[in-house]
Amino acid sequence: MKIAIAQLNFHIGNFDGNVEKMLTAIANAKEEKADLICFSELATCGYPPRDFLEFDDFIKEGMAAIDCLAKAAKGIAVVVGAPSKNPVVEGKDLYNSAYFLANGTIQQVQHKALLPTYDVFDEYRYFEPASEFNIVEFKGKRIALTVCEDIWNIGNENPLYTICPLDELMPQKPDFVLNLSASPFSYTHAEERIRILKANVKRYGLPMFYVNHSGAQTELLFDGGSLVIAPNGEIYDELPYFEEAIRYYELEDVNAGKQQFTQPKDKMTLIHDALVMGIRDYFGKLGFRKAIFGLSGGIDSAVTAVLAARALGEDNVRCILMPSQFSSGHSVNDARQLAENLGIQYDIMPIQSMYEAYMDTLKPHFWGKDFNVTEENLQARIRGMLLMAMSNKFGNILLNTSNKSEMAVGYGTLYGDMCGGLSVIGDVYKTEVFELARYMNKDGEVIPENTITKPPSAELRPDQKDSDSLPDYDILDKVLFEYIENQQGPKEIIQMGFDEKLVRRILRLVNINEFKRHQTAPVLRVSRKAFGMGRRMPIVGKYLS
């Protein structure tokens, strides 16, 4: 049996576009004499459709897509993910299903049993879990159809679930496993995914074909990396990251375990490529072309500039340099040099006169008050106003350049430097931003060396440095990582050797600035715990405050 794995970039709600992609893939697979082609989870509607699933018309469009694909399933079988209706009144109205299409009709439907409701997932909100498990018989082979999370409870070891779908299917003696997935990217997830698939194959002794989405859906990034695992538990093939691909496999070759290809998993390469894809798809799927942002001469805006230029092309990126009386000459020069290195358009808009006009207006009301964060925020808000004006006038989407460390502790100004339609590096800690800059310069200087080596500064008052207000980033980021990614409380973090007073100060800053993060742009997710849909915290909580 010849099996095709189709790793495609789908668009949520774009049924016509998604079906057209799949029909093209089916036609190609027929030319390659494939017996079966497998697409990913909820491929007809894109993942995650979220509350679109509550619209009857959306579900009807999904069924029409299945009917169209079924008509193309002649001379080849098609396996595809789509929502399906639950005919039983009790329970949720829908299933998350894998359709097996052949001979022009729907031959069989297997529903997803394990519905994740953690981090970015909220599937039990919409779907009823499967209660029946049946293999598919096709061309003398018995196929175990599974959907994403269904392979993540090996032998009932996952305490989130009470059933193991493959354990249920094994008595029916399948010959191989197909898994349709929509597994979001994090820079550690590829290794974890491989570990889970190998563990499944080791337990059941069957080859496994795993097909994943590629592409970005707002903040969620899907890296592809679809896998074929031979019965000996070794990787037979791993598809590319962050791009579409279709590959073909003879089942007997996979059973023999003759071929082994894997993708590199360097952390900075993965983060870089994920963010480039995230920007490109955000703009492309919304129908936008051009980006704009403030370029300060600092490391965060420099890294954002490189990512935007690589994602959208130099002609579609514009940056604004907005120096004040507190800006250093080298920052302006560094920003100009970077823009010239990238070949992107830049404009210079000094803000000193505007700042002084605001201060003149506020002076009688601020009488007797010392210069403080108010005046610093005023500069940031002037810059935000100028950027939004340019965005509105020219139809460019404003990119936010704040990093994860700043977002965590509130080191940013609402309606100022926190403006934007998309947060590009909001899931990248400051120390990682420096690593990313070095990675970008690996083939020659793109970001000026001075931008990387100078002490970080917001330049909102004379001789300001980030270290005046924040702990050293090497320490800050380690504490933040334990609190945010590892969900460690203050006692656990203090026991690791961190200063108690410092830990409590950092954690308090994270919690009291939750209101800011609720008002920011969607953050491209590259870690296993990003700010946004996967981290749901109360604004007025008392914990650690």
Secondary structure, DSSP 8 states (H G I E B T S, - for coil): -EEEEEE----TT-HHHHHHHHHHHHHHHHHTT-SEEE--TTTTT-S--GGGGG-HHHHHHHHHHHHHHHHH-SSSEEEEEEEEE--SSSS-SEEEEEEEEETTEEEEEEE------STT--GGGTB--------EEETTEEEEEEEGGGGSSGGG--TT-S--HHHHHGGG--SEEEEE------TTHHHHHHHHHHHHHHHH---EEEE--EEEETTEEEEB--EEE-TTSSEEEE--BSS-EEEEEEHHHHHHT---------HHHHHHHHHHHHHHHHHHHHT---EEEE--SSHHHHHHHHHHHHHH-GGGEEEEE---TTS-HHHHHHHHHHHHHHT-EEEE---HHHHHHHHHHHTTTSTT----HHHHHHHHHHHHHHHHHHHHHHT-EEEE---HHHHHHT-S-TTTTT--SEESSTTS-HHHHHHHHHHHTTTS-SS-HHHHHS-----SSTT--GGGTS--HHHHHHHHHHHHTS---HHHHHHTT--HHHHHHHHHHHHHTHHHHTTS--B---SSS-SBTTB---SS--TT-
